[in-house]
Amino acid sequence: MSEQSNTAIVKRIYEAFGRGDIEAILINLADDVEWVVSGRQDGIPYAGTYHSRNGARDFFSLLGESISYDQFEPRRFVAEADHVAVFGYYHGNVKTNGQAVETNWAMEWTLKDDKVTSFTVYDDTAAVAAAFAMATPTST
């Protein structure tokens, strides 16, 4: 597929994420997609390697239980052949303790026949893990 077509698919996925429409994301994934989010060893509950659409669905479920985003911005898209790299920023709060979490990120998408076959996110896992590790604030 063309670089423009691949970029358009990835942009639609981000738009669906912004609407909270996980099913619209999943229909753009290959049956055997590999979904990689680093940081499991650091205590990030949604991090790990997920396989298949159902695995990606599990990821989104864990993400939704873990963080509430108030800002999620894909800012720059770079396409080459079957790959799309996206650079952006997010800010949100950890749901269990209310701690703010923010980072710049890069996400790598690989597509074949109009479907995402692999996804990898790169962000500041130390900052994210630190937000999850903070104790729940106590009231006085």
Buried (B, 14 or more C-beta within 10 A) or exposed (E): BEBEEBBBBBBEBBEBBEEEEBEBBBEBBBEEBBBBBBBBEBBBBBBBEBEBBEBBBBBBEBBBEBBEBEEBBBEEBEBEEBBBBBBBBBEBBBEBEEBEBBBBBBBBBBBEEEBBBBBBBBBBBEEBBBBBEBEEEEEE
